[in-house]
Amino acid sequence: MPATDRQPQQTPQPSGTDPVVLLLLAVVIALVLGATLYLCLVHPSLTGPIGAMGGMASALAAAFGVALALRRR
């Protein structure tokens, strides 16, 4: 056999994200935002603490996203 016939077979790498994971992520985000809106409307005294936690969570999510993006490079 010639050496050119012995090439290793490469398995295709999946690209993108699974649509089911994206759908579940969207459902979870919608439920969390809906629960937050409900709490803010029914219990106005919780609006301040919920806003503070939302700010901290968004900063943490942004930092996590940047770290994940840099890791995949």
mmCIF file of the N, C-alpha and C atoms, coordinates in Angstrom:
data_MODEL
# 
_entry.id   MODEL 
# 
loop_
_atom_site.group_PDB 
_atom_site.id 
_atom_site.type_symbol 
_atom_site.label_atom_id 
_atom_site.label_alt_id 
_atom_site.label_comp_id 
_atom_site.label_asym_id 
_atom_site.label_entity_id 
_atom_site.label_seq_id 
_atom_site.pdbx_PDB_ins_code 
_atom_site.Cartn_x 
_atom_site.Cartn_y 
_atom_site.Cartn_z 
_atom_site.occupancy 
_atom_site.B_iso_or_equiv 
_atom_site.pdbx_formal_charge 
_atom_site.auth_seq_id 
_atom_site.auth_comp_id 
_atom_site.auth_asym_id 
_atom_site.auth_atom_id 
_atom_site.pdbx_PDB_model_num 
ATOM 1   N N  . MET A 1 1  ? 0.818   -1.181 0.000  1.00 0.00 ? 1  MET A N  1 
ATOM 2   C CA . MET A 1 1  ? 0.000   0.000  0.000  1.00 0.00 ? 1  MET A CA 1 
ATOM 3   C C  . MET A 1 1  ? 0.869   1.256  0.000  1.00 0.00 ? 1  MET A C  1 
ATOM 4   N N  . PRO A 1 2  ? 0.524   2.206  -0.806 1.00 0.00 ? 2  PRO A N  1 
ATOM 5   C CA . PRO A 1 2  ? 1.278   3.458  -0.778 1.00 0.00 ? 2  PRO A CA 1 
ATOM 6   C C  . PRO A 1 2  ? 0.975   4.237  0.502  1.00 0.00 ? 2  PRO A C  1 
ATOM 7   N N  . ALA A 1 3  ? 1.887   5.113  0.875  1.00 0.00 ? 3  ALA A N  1 
ATOM 8   C CA . ALA A 1 3  ? 1.743   5.888  2.114  1.00 0.00 ? 3  ALA A CA 1 
ATOM 9   C C  . ALA A 1 3  ? 0.582   6.865  2.049  1.00 0.00 ? 3  ALA A C  1 
ATOM 10  N N  . THR A 1 4  ? 0.175   7.253  0.846  1.00 0.00 ? 4  THR A N  1 
ATOM 11  C CA . THR A 1 4  ? -0.924  8.226  0.730  1.00 0.00 ? 4  THR A CA 1 
ATOM 12  C C  . THR A 1 4  ? -2.273  7.609  1.071  1.00 0.00 ? 4  THR A C  1 
ATOM 13  N N  . ASP A 1 5  ? -2.386  6.287  1.038  1.00 0.00 ? 5  ASP A N  1 
ATOM 14  C CA . ASP A 1 5  ? -3.657  5.631  1.341  1.00 0.00 ? 5  ASP A CA 1 
ATOM 15  C C  . ASP A 1 5  ? -3.904  5.497  2.845  1.00 0.00 ? 5  ASP A C  1 
ATOM 16  N N  . ARG A 1 6  ? -2.924  5.761  3.653  1.00 0.00 ? 6  ARG A N  1 
ATOM 17  C CA . ARG A 1 6  ? -3.038  5.554  5.105  1.00 0.00 ? 6  ARG A CA 1 
ATOM 18  C C  . ARG A 1 6  ? -3.310  6.855  5.864  1.00 0.00 ? 6  ARG A C  1 
ATOM 19  N N  . GLN A 1 7  ? -4.163  7.651  5.362  1.00 0.00 ? 7  GLN A N  1 
ATOM 20  C CA . GLN A 1 7  ? -4.487  8.903  6.043  1.00 0.00 ? 7  GLN A CA 1 
ATOM 21  C C  . GLN A 1 7  ? -5.488  8.622  7.162  1.00 0.00 ? 7  GLN A C  1 
ATOM 22  N N  . PRO A 1 8  ? -5.267  9.207  8.330  1.00 0.00 ? 8  PRO A N  1 
ATOM 23  C CA . PRO A 1 8  ? -6.226  8.984  9.422  1.00 0.00 ? 8  PRO A CA 1 
ATOM 24  C C  . PRO A 1 8  ? -7.556  9.661  9.109  1.00 0.00 ? 8  PRO A C  1 
ATOM 25  N N  . GLN A 1 9  ? -8.612  8.999  9.501  1.00 0.00 ? 9  GLN A N  1 
ATOM 26  C CA . GLN A 1 9  ? -9.931  9.569  9.264  1.00 0.00 ? 9  GLN A CA 1 
ATOM 27  C C  . GLN A 1 9  ? -10.242 10.581 10.359 1.00 0.00 ? 9  GLN A C  1 
ATOM 28  N N  . GLN A 1 10 ? -10.751 11.709 9.929  1.00 0.00 ? 10 GLN A N  1 
ATOM 29  C CA . GLN A 1 10 ? -11.093 12.763 10.869 1.00 0.00 ? 10 GLN A CA 1 
ATOM 30  C C  . GLN A 1 10 ? -12.595 12.744 11.105 1.00 0.00 ? 10 GLN A C  1 
ATOM 31  N N  . THR A 1 11 ? -12.965 12.820 12.367 1.00 0.00 ? 11 THR A N  1 
ATOM 32  C CA . THR A 1 11 ? -14.388 12.884 12.689 1.00 0.00 ? 11 THR A CA 1 
ATOM 33  C C  . THR A 1 11 ? -14.833 14.340 12.608 1.00 0.00 ? 11 THR A C  1 
ATOM 34  N N  . PRO A 1 12 ? -15.988 14.593 12.020 1.00 0.00 ? 12 PRO A N  1 
ATOM 35  C CA . PRO A 1 12 ? -16.446 15.980 11.908 1.00 0.00 ? 12 PRO A CA 1 
ATOM 36  C C  . PRO A 1 12 ? -16.802 16.548 13.290 1.00 0.00 ? 12 PRO A C  1 
ATOM 37  N N  . GLN A 1 13 ? -16.384 17.767 13.526 1.00 0.00 ? 13 GLN A N  1 
ATOM 38  C CA . GLN A 1 13 ? -16.684 18.437 14.787 1.00 0.00 ? 13 GLN A CA 1 
ATOM 39  C C  . GLN A 1 13 ? -18.034 19.139 14.672 1.00 0.00 ? 13 GLN A C  1 
ATOM 40  N N  . PRO A 1 14 ? -18.903 18.973 15.659 1.00 0.00 ? 14 PRO A N  1 
ATOM 41  C CA . PRO A 1 14 ? -20.192 19.667 15.599 1.00 0.00 ? 14 PRO A CA 1 
ATOM 42  C C  . PRO A 1 14 ? -19.982 21.174 15.731 1.00 0.00 ? 14 PRO A C  1 
ATOM 43  N N  . SER A 1 15 ? -20.688 21.918 14.929 1.00 0.00 ? 15 SER A N  1 
ATOM 44  C CA . SER A 1 15 ? -20.562 23.371 14.989 1.00 0.00 ? 15 SER A CA 1 
ATOM 45  C C  . SER A 1 15 ? -21.837 23.967 15.563 1.00 0.00 ? 15 SER A C  1 
ATOM 46  N N  . GLY A 1 16 ? -21.681 25.030 16.314 1.00 0.00 ? 16 GLY A N  1 
ATOM 47  C CA . GLY A 1 16 ? -22.838 25.687 16.893 1.00 0.00 ? 16 GLY A CA 1 
ATOM 48  C C  . GLY A 1 16 ? -23.308 25.019 18.168 1.00 0.00 ? 16 GLY A C  1 
ATOM 49  N N  . THR A 1 17 ? -24.484 25.411 18.590 1.00 0.00 ? 17 THR A N  1 
ATOM 50  C CA . THR A 1 17 ? -25.067 24.901 19.818 1.00 0.00 ? 17 THR A CA 1 
ATOM 51  C C  . THR A 1 17 ? -26.321 24.107 19.483 1.00 0.00 ? 17 THR A C  1 
ATOM 52  N N  . ASP A 1 18 ? -26.591 23.125 20.278 1.00 0.00 ? 18 ASP A N  1 
ATOM 53  C CA . ASP A 1 18 ? -27.772 22.292 20.087 1.00 0.00 ? 18 ASP A CA 1 
ATOM 54  C C  . ASP A 1 18 ? -29.030 23.158 20.213 1.00 0.00 ? 18 ASP A C  1 
ATOM 55  N N  . PRO A 1 19 ? -29.970 23.059 19.278 1.00 0.00 ? 19 PRO A N  1 
ATOM 56  C CA . PRO A 1 19 ? -31.181 23.881 19.349 1.00 0.00 ? 19 PRO A CA 1 
ATOM 57  C C  . PRO A 1 19 ? -32.022 23.614 20.593 1.00 0.00 ? 19 PRO A C  1 
ATOM 58  N N  . VAL A 1 20 ? -31.987 22.395 21.107 1.00 0.00 ? 20 VAL A N  1 
ATOM 59  C CA . VAL A 1 20 ? -32.759 22.078 22.315 1.00 0.00 ? 20 VAL A CA 1 
ATOM 60  C C  . VAL A 1 20 ? -32.198 22.847 23.508 1.00 0.00 ? 20 VAL A C  1 
ATOM 61  N N  . VAL A 1 21 ? -30.875 22.963 23.578 1.00 0.00 ? 21 VAL A N  1 
ATOM 62  C CA . VAL A 1 21 ? -30.252 23.708 24.675 1.00 0.00 ? 21 VAL A CA 1 
ATOM 63  C C  . VAL A 1 21 ? -30.633 25.176 24.577 1.00 0.00 ? 21 VAL A C  1 
ATOM 64  N N  . LEU A 1 22 ? -30.637 25.726 23.374 1.00 0.00 ? 22 LEU A N  1 
ATOM 65  C CA . LEU A 1 22 ? -31.025 27.128 23.201 1.00 0.00 ? 22 LEU A CA 1 
ATOM 66  C C  . LEU A 1 22 ? -32.491 27.347 23.573 1.00 0.00 ? 22 LEU A C  1 
ATOM 67  N N  . LEU A 1 23 ? -33.354 26.401 23.219 1.00 0.00 ? 23 LEU A N  1 
ATOM 68  C CA . LEU A 1 23 ? -34.766 26.517 23.566 1.00 0.00 ? 23 LEU A CA 1 
ATOM 69  C C  . LEU A 1 23 ? -34.966 26.468 25.077 1.00 0.00 ? 23 LEU A C  1 
ATOM 70  N N  . LEU A 1 24 ? -34.299 25.531 25.743 1.00 0.00 ? 24 LEU A N  1 
ATOM 71  C CA . LEU A 1 24 ? -34.414 25.438 27.201 1.00 0.00 ? 24 LEU A CA 1 
ATOM 72  C C  . LEU A 1 24 ? -33.858 26.683 27.882 1.00 0.00 ? 24 LEU A C  1 
ATOM 73  N N  . LEU A 1 25 ? -32.766 27.209 27.354 1.00 0.00 ? 25 LEU A N  1 
ATOM 74  C CA . LEU A 1 25 ? -32.201 28.433 27.908 1.00 0.00 ? 25 LEU A CA 1 
ATOM 75  C C  . LEU A 1 25 ? -33.174 29.597 27.770 1.00 0.00 ? 25 LEU A C  1 
ATOM 76  N N  . ALA A 1 26 ? -33.827 29.703 26.626 1.00 0.00 ? 26 ALA A N  1 
ATOM 77  C CA . ALA A 1 26 ? -34.805 30.770 26.418 1.00 0.00 ? 26 ALA A CA 1 
ATOM 78  C C  . ALA A 1 26 ? -36.002 30.620 27.361 1.00 0.00 ? 26 ALA A C  1 
ATOM 79  N N  . VAL A 1 27 ? -36.454 29.388 27.565 1.00 0.00 ? 27 VAL A N  1 
ATOM 80  C CA . VAL A 1 27 ? -37.590 29.159 28.472 1.00 0.00 ? 27 VAL A CA 1 
ATOM 81  C C  . VAL A 1 27 ? -37.217 29.528 29.908 1.00 0.00 ? 27 VAL A C  1 
ATOM 82  N N  . VAL A 1 28 ? -36.030 29.138 30.346 1.00 0.00 ? 28 VAL A N  1 
ATOM 83  C CA . VAL A 1 28 ? -35.594 29.452 31.706 1.00 0.00 ? 28 VAL A CA 1 
ATOM 84  C C  . VAL A 1 28 ? -35.458 30.959 31.894 1.00 0.00 ? 28 VAL A C  1 
ATOM 85  N N  . ILE A 1 29 ? -34.887 31.642 30.912 1.00 0.00 ? 29 ILE A N  1 
ATOM 86  C CA . ILE A 1 29 ? -34.740 33.094 31.018 1.00 0.00 ? 29 ILE A CA 1 
ATOM 87  C C  . ILE A 1 29 ? -36.106 33.763 31.074 1.00 0.00 ? 29 ILE A C  1 
ATOM 88  N N  . ALA A 1 30 ? -37.045 33.312 30.243 1.00 0.00 ? 30 ALA A N  1 
ATOM 89  C CA . ALA A 1 30 ? -38.394 33.889 30.257 1.00 0.00 ? 30 ALA A CA 1 
ATOM 90  C C  . ALA A 1 30 ? -39.082 33.658 31.594 1.00 0.00 ? 30 ALA A C  1 
ATOM 91  N N  . LEU A 1 31 ? -38.922 32.475 32.172 1.00 0.00 ? 31 LEU A N  1 
ATOM 92  C CA . LEU A 1 31 ? -39.539 32.196 33.472 1.00 0.00 ? 31 LEU A CA 1 
ATOM 93  C C  . LEU A 1 31 ? -38.930 33.047 34.583 1.00 0.00 ? 31 LEU A C  1 
ATOM 94  N N  . VAL A 1 32 ? -37.616 33.205 34.568 1.00 0.00 ? 32 VAL A N  1 
ATOM 95  C CA . VAL A 1 32 ? -36.964 34.020 35.598 1.00 0.00 ? 32 VAL A CA 1 
ATOM 96  C C  . VAL A 1 32 ? -37.383 35.485 35.477 1.00 0.00 ? 32 VAL A C  1 
ATOM 97  N N  . LEU A 1 33 ? -37.417 35.999 34.247 1.00 0.00 ? 33 LEU A N  1 
ATOM 98  C CA . LEU A 1 33 ? -37.837 37.389 34.070 1.00 0.00 ? 33 LEU A CA 1 
ATOM 99  C C  . LEU A 1 33 ? -39.308 37.580 34.442 1.00 0.00 ? 33 LEU A C  1 
ATOM 100 N N  . GLY A 1 34 ? -40.149 36.599 34.120 1.00 0.00 ? 34 GLY A N  1 
ATOM 101 C CA . GLY A 1 34 ? -41.561 36.673 34.499 1.00 0.00 ? 34 GLY A CA 1 
ATOM 102 C C  . GLY A 1 34 ? -41.753 36.653 36.008 1.00 0.00 ? 34 GLY A C  1 
ATOM 103 N N  . ALA A 1 35 ? -41.009 35.800 36.690 1.00 0.00 ? 35 ALA A N  1 
ATOM 104 C CA . ALA A 1 35 ? -41.106 35.748 38.154 1.00 0.00 ? 35 ALA A CA 1 
ATOM 105 C C  . ALA A 1 35 ? -40.600 37.047 38.775 1.00 0.00 ? 35 ALA A C  1 
ATOM 106 N N  . THR A 1 36 ? -39.547 37.617 38.200 1.00 0.00 ? 36 THR A N  1 
ATOM 107 C CA . THR A 1 36 ? -39.021 38.885 38.706 1.00 0.00 ? 36 THR A CA 1 
ATOM 108 C C  . THR A 1 36 ? -40.040 40.008 38.516 1.00 0.00 ? 36 THR A C  1 
ATOM 109 N N  . LEU A 1 37 ? -40.650 40.059 37.349 1.00 0.00 ? 37 LEU A N  1 
ATOM 110 C CA . LEU A 1 37 ? -41.675 41.074 37.097 1.00 0.00 ? 37 LEU A CA 1 
ATOM 111 C C  . LEU A 1 37 ? -42.851 40.911 38.053 1.00 0.00 ? 37 LEU A C  1 
ATOM 112 N N  . TYR A 1 38 ? -43.272 39.681 38.277 1.00 0.00 ? 38 TYR A N  1 
ATOM 113 C CA . TYR A 1 38 ? -44.374 39.421 39.208 1.00 0.00 ? 38 TYR A CA 1 
ATOM 114 C C  . TYR A 1 38 ? -44.023 39.901 40.614 1.00 0.00 ? 38 TYR A C  1 
ATOM 115 N N  . LEU A 1 39 ? -42.830 39.567 41.084 1.00 0.00 ? 39 LEU A N  1 
ATOM 116 C CA . LEU A 1 39 ? -42.429 40.002 42.424 1.00 0.00 ? 39 LEU A CA 1 
ATOM 117 C C  . LEU A 1 39 ? -42.359 41.516 42.533 1.00 0.00 ? 39 LEU A C  1 
ATOM 118 N N  . CYS A 1 40 ? -41.877 42.175 41.494 1.00 0.00 ? 40 CYS A N  1 
ATOM 119 C CA . CYS A 1 40 ? -41.768 43.637 41.534 1.00 0.00 ? 40 CYS A CA 1 
ATOM 120 C C  . CYS A 1 40 ? -43.134 44.302 41.514 1.00 0.00 ? 40 CYS A C  1 
ATOM 121 N N  . LEU A 1 41 ? -44.097 43.701 40.816 1.00 0.00 ? 41 LEU A N  1 
ATOM 122 C CA . LEU A 1 41 ? -45.431 44.296 40.752 1.00 0.00 ? 41 LEU A CA 1 
ATOM 123 C C  . LEU A 1 41 ? -46.246 44.024 42.008 1.00 0.00 ? 41 LEU A C  1 
ATOM 124 N N  . VAL A 1 42 ? -46.145 42.826 42.551 1.00 0.00 ? 42 VAL A N  1 
ATOM 125 C CA . VAL A 1 42 ? -46.947 42.459 43.708 1.00 0.00 ? 42 VAL A CA 1 
ATOM 126 C C  . VAL A 1 42 ? -46.326 42.974 45.008 1.00 0.00 ? 42 VAL A C  1 
ATOM 127 N N  . HIS A 1 43 ? -45.007 42.976 45.088 1.00 0.00 ? 43 HIS A N  1 
ATOM 128 C CA . HIS A 1 43 ? -44.305 43.409 46.292 1.00 0.00 ? 43 HIS A CA 1 
ATOM 129 C C  . HIS A 1 43 ? -43.337 44.539 45.934 1.00 0.00 ? 43 HIS A C  1 
ATOM 130 N N  . PRO A 1 44 ? -43.829 45.765 45.871 1.00 0.00 ? 44 PRO A N  1 
ATOM 131 C CA . PRO A 1 44 ? -42.967 46.885 45.463 1.00 0.00 ? 44 PRO A CA 1 
ATOM 132 C C  . PRO A 1 44 ? -41.771 47.107 46.396 1.00 0.00 ? 44 PRO A C  1 
ATOM 133 N N  . SER A 1 45 ? -41.846 46.658 47.622 1.00 0.00 ? 45 SER A N  1 
ATOM 134 C CA . SER A 1 45 ? -40.723 46.855 48.538 1.00 0.00 ? 45 SER A CA 1 
ATOM 135 C C  . SER A 1 45 ? -39.513 45.990 48.155 1.00 0.00 ? 45 SER A C  1 
ATOM 136 N N  . LEU A 1 46 ? -39.735 44.967 47.347 1.00 0.00 ? 46 LEU A N  1 
ATOM 137 C CA . LEU A 1 46 ? -38.633 44.110 46.914 1.00 0.00 ? 46 LEU A CA 1 
ATOM 138 C C  . LEU A 1 46 ? -37.938 44.618 45.647 1.00 0.00 ? 46 LEU A C  1 
ATOM 139 N N  . THR A 1 47 ? -38.417 45.713 45.077 1.00 0.00 ? 47 THR A N  1 
ATOM 140 C CA . THR A 1 47 ? -37.863 46.204 43.820 1.00 0.00 ? 47 THR A CA 1 
ATOM 141 C C  . THR A 1 47 ? -36.397 46.595 43.966 1.00 0.00 ? 47 THR A C  1 
ATOM 142 N N  . GLY A 1 48 ? -36.035 47.246 45.065 1.00 0.00 ? 48 GLY A N  1 
ATOM 143 C CA . GLY A 1 48 ? -34.643 47.653 45.282 1.00 0.00 ? 48 GLY A CA 1 
ATOM 144 C C  . GLY A 1 48 ? -33.687 46.469 45.382 1.00 0.00 ? 48 GLY A C  1 
ATOM 145 N N  . PRO A 1 49 ? -33.957 45.510 46.271 1.00 0.00 ? 49 PRO A N  1 
ATOM 146 C CA . PRO A 1 49 ? -33.065 44.344 46.354 1.00 0.00 ? 49 PRO A CA 1 
ATOM 147 C C  . PRO A 1 49 ? -33.014 43.509 45.073 1.00 0.00 ? 49 PRO A C  1 
ATOM 148 N N  . ILE A 1 50 ? -34.139 43.375 44.390 1.00 0.00 ? 50 ILE A N  1 
ATOM 149 C CA . ILE A 1 50 ? -34.154 42.611 43.140 1.00 0.00 ? 50 ILE A CA 1 
ATOM 150 C C  . ILE A 1 50 ? -33.323 43.340 42.087 1.00 0.00 ? 50 ILE A C  1 
ATOM 151 N N  . GLY A 1 51 ? -33.401 44.659 42.038 1.00 0.00 ? 51 GLY A N  1 
ATOM 152 C CA . GLY A 1 51 ? -32.599 45.432 41.089 1.00 0.00 ? 51 GLY A CA 1 
ATOM 153 C C  . GLY A 1 51 ? -31.109 45.293 41.367 1.00 0.00 ? 51 GLY A C  1 
ATOM 154 N N  . ALA A 1 52 ? -30.753 45.305 42.662 1.00 0.00 ? 52 ALA A N  1 
ATOM 155 C CA . ALA A 1 52 ? -29.341 45.150 43.020 1.00 0.00 ? 52 ALA A CA 1 
ATOM 156 C C  . ALA A 1 52 ? -28.829 43.765 42.627 1.00 0.00 ? 52 ALA A C  1 
ATOM 157 N N  . MET A 1 53 ? -29.619 42.738 42.890 1.00 0.00 ? 53 MET A N  1 
ATOM 158 C CA . MET A 1 53 ? -29.209 41.380 42.502 1.00 0.00 ? 53 MET A CA 1 
ATOM 159 C C  . MET A 1 53 ? -29.143 41.234 40.982 1.00 0.00 ? 53 MET A C  1 
ATOM 160 N N  . GLY A 1 54 ? -30.055 41.889 40.278 1.00 0.00 ? 54 GLY A N  1 
ATOM 161 C CA . GLY A 1 54 ? -30.025 41.846 38.822 1.00 0.00 ? 54 GLY A CA 1 
ATOM 162 C C  . GLY A 1 54 ? -28.764 42.492 38.260 1.00 0.00 ? 54 GLY A C  1 
ATOM 163 N N  . GLY A 1 55 ? -28.344 43.594 38.864 1.00 0.00 ? 55 GLY A N  1 
ATOM 164 C CA . GLY A 1 55 ? -27.114 44.250 38.425 1.00 0.00 ? 55 GLY A CA 1 
ATOM 165 C C  . GLY A 1 55 ? -25.893 43.383 38.655 1.00 0.00 ? 55 GLY A C  1 
ATOM 166 N N  . MET A 1 56 ? -25.846 42.757 39.819 1.00 0.00 ? 56 MET A N  1 
ATOM 167 C CA . MET A 1 56 ? -24.715 41.869 40.111 1.00 0.00 ? 56 MET A CA 1 
ATOM 168 C C  . MET A 1 56 ? -24.738 40.648 39.194 1.00 0.00 ? 56 MET A C  1 
ATOM 169 N N  . ALA A 1 57 ? -25.910 40.097 38.950 1.00 0.00 ? 57 ALA A N  1 
ATOM 170 C CA . ALA A 1 57 ? -26.014 38.914 38.091 1.00 0.00 ? 57 ALA A CA 1 
ATOM 171 C C  . ALA A 1 57 ? -25.630 39.247 36.654 1.00 0.00 ? 57 ALA A C  1 
ATOM 172 N N  . SER A 1 58 ? -26.002 40.434 36.171 1.00 0.00 ? 58 SER A N  1 
ATOM 173 C CA . SER A 1 58 ? -25.646 40.779 34.792 1.00 0.00 ? 58 SER A CA 1 
ATOM 174 C C  . SER A 1 58 ? -24.139 40.982 34.657 1.00 0.00 ? 58 SER A C  1 
ATOM 175 N N  . ALA A 1 59 ? -23.501 41.577 35.666 1.00 0.00 ? 59 ALA A N  1 
ATOM 176 C CA . ALA A 1 59 ? -22.050 41.737 35.625 1.00 0.00 ? 59 ALA A CA 1 
ATOM 177 C C  . ALA A 1 59 ? -21.353 40.377 35.669 1.00 0.00 ? 59 ALA A C  1 
ATOM 178 N N  . LEU A 1 60 ? -21.847 39.478 36.504 1.00 0.00 ? 60 LEU A N  1 
ATOM 179 C CA . LEU A 1 60 ? -21.277 38.137 36.579 1.00 0.00 ? 60 LEU A CA 1 
ATOM 180 C C  . LEU A 1 60 ? -21.472 37.370 35.275 1.00 0.00 ? 60 LEU A C  1 
ATOM 181 N N  . ALA A 1 61 ? -22.641 37.504 34.665 1.00 0.00 ? 61 ALA A N  1 
ATOM 182 C CA . ALA A 1 61 ? -22.906 36.827 33.394 1.00 0.00 ? 61 ALA A CA 1 
ATOM 183 C C  . ALA A 1 61 ? -22.006 37.373 32.285 1.00 0.00 ? 61 ALA A C  1 
ATOM 184 N N  . ALA A 1 62 ? -21.775 38.682 32.286 1.00 0.00 ? 62 ALA A N  1 
ATOM 185 C CA . ALA A 1 62 ? -20.890 39.270 31.276 1.00 0.00 ? 62 ALA A CA 1 
ATOM 186 C C  . ALA A 1 62 ? -19.457 38.767 31.453 1.00 0.00 ? 62 ALA A C  1 
ATOM 187 N N  . ALA A 1 63 ? -18.990 38.711 32.684 1.00 0.00 ? 63 ALA A N  1 
ATOM 188 C CA . ALA A 1 63 ? -17.634 38.222 32.946 1.00 0.00 ? 63 ALA A CA 1 
ATOM 189 C C  . ALA A 1 63 ? -17.508 36.747 32.561 1.00 0.00 ? 63 ALA A C  1 
ATOM 190 N N  . PHE A 1 64 ? -18.527 35.970 32.852 1.00 0.00 ? 64 PHE A N  1 
ATOM 191 C CA . PHE A 1 64 ? -18.519 34.554 32.494 1.00 0.00 ? 64 PHE A CA 1 
ATOM 192 C C  . PHE A 1 64 ? -18.516 34.382 30.977 1.00 0.00 ? 64 PHE A C  1 
ATOM 193 N N  . GLY A 1 65 ? -19.296 35.203 30.279 1.00 0.00 ? 65 GLY A N  1 
ATOM 194 C CA . GLY A 1 65 ? -19.338 35.143 28.819 1.00 0.00 ? 65 GLY A CA 1 
ATOM 195 C C  . GLY A 1 65 ? -18.006 35.495 28.186 1.00 0.00 ? 65 GLY A C  1 
ATOM 196 N N  . VAL A 1 66 ? -17.344 36.519 28.713 1.00 0.00 ? 66 VAL A N  1 
ATOM 197 C CA . VAL A 1 66 ? -16.033 36.898 28.198 1.00 0.00 ? 66 VAL A CA 1 
ATOM 198 C C  . VAL A 1 66 ? -15.025 35.791 28.444 1.00 0.00 ? 66 VAL A C  1 
ATOM 199 N N  . ALA A 1 67 ? -15.047 35.207 29.632 1.00 0.00 ? 67 ALA A N  1 
ATOM 200 C CA . ALA A 1 67 ? -14.113 34.127 29.959 1.00 0.00 ? 67 ALA A CA 1 
ATOM 201 C C  . ALA A 1 67 ? -14.342 32.920 29.048 1.00 0.00 ? 67 ALA A C  1 
ATOM 202 N N  . LEU A 1 68 ? -15.592 32.598 28.777 1.00 0.00 ? 68 LEU A N  1 
ATOM 203 C CA . LEU A 1 68 ? -15.903 31.465 27.897 1.00 0.00 ? 68 LEU A CA 1 
ATOM 204 C C  . LEU A 1 68 ? -15.477 31.761 26.462 1.00 0.00 ? 68 LEU A C  1 
ATOM 205 N N  . ALA A 1 69 ? -15.678 33.000 26.006 1.00 0.00 ? 69 ALA A N  1 
ATOM 206 C CA . ALA A 1 69 ? -15.292 33.353 24.644 1.00 0.00 ? 69 ALA A CA 1 
ATOM 207 C C  . ALA A 1 69 ? -13.782 33.295 24.468 1.00 0.00 ? 69 ALA A C  1 
ATOM 208 N N  . LEU A 1 70 ? -13.047 33.746 25.471 1.00 0.00 ? 70 LEU A N  1 
ATOM 209 C CA . LEU A 1 70 ? -11.597 33.720 25.378 1.00 0.00 ? 70 LEU A CA 1 
ATOM 210 C C  . LEU A 1 70 ? -11.050 32.307 25.473 1.00 0.00 ? 70 LEU A C  1 
ATOM 211 N N  . ARG A 1 71 ? -11.733 31.445 26.189 1.00 0.00 ? 71 ARG A N  1 
ATOM 212 C CA . ARG A 1 71 ? -11.290 30.059 26.355 1.00 0.00 ? 71 ARG A CA 1 
ATOM 213 C C  . ARG A 1 71 ? -11.433 29.277 25.058 1.00 0.00 ? 71 ARG A C  1 
ATOM 214 N N  . ARG A 1 72 ? -12.439 29.574 24.256 1.00 0.00 ? 72 ARG A N  1 
ATOM 215 C CA . ARG A 1 72 ? -12.690 28.826 23.025 1.00 0.00 ? 72 ARG A CA 1 
ATOM 216 C C  . ARG A 1 72 ? -11.772 29.223 21.892 1.00 0.00 ? 72 ARG A C  1 
ATOM 217 N N  . ARG A 1 73 ? -11.013 30.286 22.029 1.00 0.00 ? 73 ARG A N  1 
ATOM 218 C CA . ARG A 1 73 ? -10.109 30.719 20.952 1.00 0.00 ? 73 ARG A CA 1 
ATOM 219 C C  . ARG A 1 73 ? -8.946  29.825 20.834 1.00 0.00 ? 73 ARG A C  1 
# 
